[in-house]
């Protein structure tokens, strides 16, 4: 078996159906940490800020007791129309916690143009030329500030039902955003018809972090709002679904530098007994394919 020495495996609260800091449909955070460790993972992502403890000492203790480390965190922005100050208000506390934990990666998600609960349209699904320029310039500035003030690296996350979703739109974002690196989410790229391997080949220096997920193409083909597609099982376990993981993992390994590979199996809501068996099988799959 090939051991992929550049890829470090972890998982995220998303794989347990956690989309919000506090929600009655979600498992309690101690359950997530306990089950992530039981599934075989040794690293986790923070998830929505406020779901896991935000006091660095307590968070470190909770992770250490379970043999877990922190890979990174996520934050949302609206930089095609919102101010940089608003983005910093959102990202700053998360970056401050990451700095205190000695963790580098802040995955930044653009705003969705559909409602996460109902799927209703919230704004136009495409940007004007001016909005593209604004989006790129502000993310470039945000990345510089996060690095200078917190020592944190922005990893921009293309996402279904946002203005940076399809392969063509990811290419445009890369053009307008300077040297901002990507969180390559294999599921979101595949869900919107993009080619993960082509993106890696065209922009090897821009891949800074990875979310691993597999998409059921029959659900993706329905053209549903993303939240509705998730409820219909858009994300499935490997080796099922798209993309084909072994060659993609080989491409990522060949980049020749350390990369977090964080499993996200989007579920919301998730019955309490569903995530652990899926997580255990998925962790075993990736370890069997050399990801440690």
C-alpha angles and dihedrals in degrees: 000000000000113000111214100214095182097056121079115196126222142142139225139224086253088075087063094050096263113149102145137047091243126012132146091225092062131086116252113264095247088058091053093051093044093049095043088058092043090052089059102260122137098189136046138186119236098242122199108001108259097028094093118038112286097202104099096217094050093043091050091049094049091049095044093051089058098041092250133137129198118249101184145298142249135235135175129233139183099202098149086070108000126081127261088239090059090051092050090050088056098040101035100075091045092049090047090055091047090051091051090050093048091243123141111196127086112178108209119201124199119230118276118238091214129063112261092222106036102021090230117153113260101180140346113309095226134054130233119239089258093051090051090054091047092048094052097043094048094048090050090052092044090054093051093049093048090051096045098044102034108014088240126139119224113228109192113217119210107212139186115261092024129101090258103055116106125065090253092053093047088054090052092049090052089052096052100038105064111219100343108144126224137240096219105216103192093197098051092047091050093042091059094045098261128143112239095191093049090051092052091047094049097044110023093153093054097059106098106153136010137219112196118210137142124223130212102229093205091062093041090054091061092076093225125160106271097250091053091047091053090053088053092054102265091160118062137174122274136279084041122076133017141348106040099241108205097063091041091052089050090053091051092047090050091060084082101221136091114277132178111233105198119187115225118181100181112224129158122192100015125187108237095245096050108070102056098059091046092047092049094051092044094049090050091049094055094043089051086055093054102262110137 
